[in-house]
Structures are given as structure tokens and as C-alpha cells.
């Protein structure tokens, strides 16, 4: 008998601390200080590359980072967090994919802009 795989991510809420108050979020929020921004997958190009429409209105060529390449199956219309490249504005790395429940929570809280509507 093999060991039970306990390496799966837990579904515990994320906790952010802002000026002494604790805010509980149900989804990961992009960090603008790291160059992260929300995006929607518009076109799948193959070889772990996708065309992503970002919240700032620019369509970028996105690639799935090597660390999460095997873990994350991304489909057309998925909401993702992308990290913009410093040296080339038309390219980005796909860092995180939201589940449907996380996307619904973000729509309810008003995080999505008009650029992200499919």
C-alpha cells in the first residue's frame, strides 16, 4: 500500500493584513508591486503559450511558468493572474489560474474591469 498524498493545496481562505485590520479573501489578489495584473485567456497557441487580454487593455503573449506547467490546465476564457515582463511589454508569464468559485467571488467584490468580460 502506498502513502496517502497530502501535498494538495488546502482550500483555506487567504488572509491579508492592511493597516492593523485583517481582511479575509477567498481568492488570491494580484500584487501590483510585483507587476501582476488580471487577464483572460483569449486564444490558445500551443506549446504552453496563450494570448491573454489584460486588465489594462493590452493583449499579451503569455506563457505558463515552468513551475506550474504540469499542475495548471488552462482553458479558453479562464481568469488568470499574469506577471508582465520588465524588458518586453507585449509578453507575460501566467502565474495563477482562478477556479469558477474564486471568479464568482471576484465579480461580486468588483475586482473585474470591463476589459476582462469575455
N, C-alpha and C positions, 0 to 999 in steps of 0.2 A: 504494500500500500504506500502511495506517495503522500507527501506532506500537503496540507491544505495551503492554497495560495492566498496569503493575506496581504499581498502587495498592491491591492486595488485601492484607488482613491476613495476616501470617505466622502459622504455627502453632507458633511458638516458645513454650516454657513461660514463665510469669511467675515473676519472682524477687522474693522478699520478704526483707528483712533484719531480723532480730529479735535485739537484744542481741548483736551481733557474729557470730551464726550466720547462714548463708544458707539459706533454705528455698525449694526449688523447688516451685511449684504448677503444676498442669496446667489450672487454671481461675481466673477472676477471683473473688476473695472479696469479699463486701460489706464496706464500711468503716463501722462504726457511728458513727464520729466525724462522718461526713458525713450521717448519718441514713439510711443504706442498710440494707435488710433483704431477705431472700429471700422470694419469693412464688410462687404457682402461679396460672396463668390459669384461672378458673372459668367465666367467661361472656364472650362477645364481644358488645359492644353496638353496634359500628359507629362510624364517624367517628373512628377511632384511639383508641377508649375501650374498656376492658375491666374486668371485675370480677376483682380479684386477692385471693386468700386469703393473707395474710402469715404469717410465722413466729410473730408474737406473738398469733395467733388472731383478728385483726380482718380482715374483708373490706373492702377499699377500692376506690374507683373509681380506676382507673389510666388514664393517657393516655400514648401513646408520644411522647417528646420530638421536637421538630421536626428536630433534627439527625440523628436516626437513623430518621426516619419512612419513608423510601424504602428503606433498607438492611435493615430487620429485618421479616421476615414472622413474626408470632406466631400460634400456633395454640392451641386449647383444650388444657389440660394441660401447657403449656410451663413450665419453671422459669425465673424471671426475677429480676433484682435491681430493686427499686423504691426510690425516694428519697421519703421521706414529706414532705409539705408542712408547713411550720412553722405556718401560720396555720389549717389545716383538717386535722384528724386523719383524716377519712374519705376523703381523696383522696391520690394519689401520682403520681409520674412513673415510667414504665418506662424504665430506663436500659440494661439489658443482658439479652439472652436467651441461655440456655445451649444448646449443642448436646447431642446424646444422649451422646457420649463424655465431655463435661465433667460431665453429670449423673451418669453412672455412677461417675466418679471421686469426685464429692462424696458420693454414697451410700456408697461404700467407705470414705471417710475420716470419715464420721459427721457431716457438716455439716447434714444434713436432719433436721428435727424431725417430730413426729407430726402437726403441722398441715399439713405440706406433702405428705403422702401423698395421692394422688388417690383 
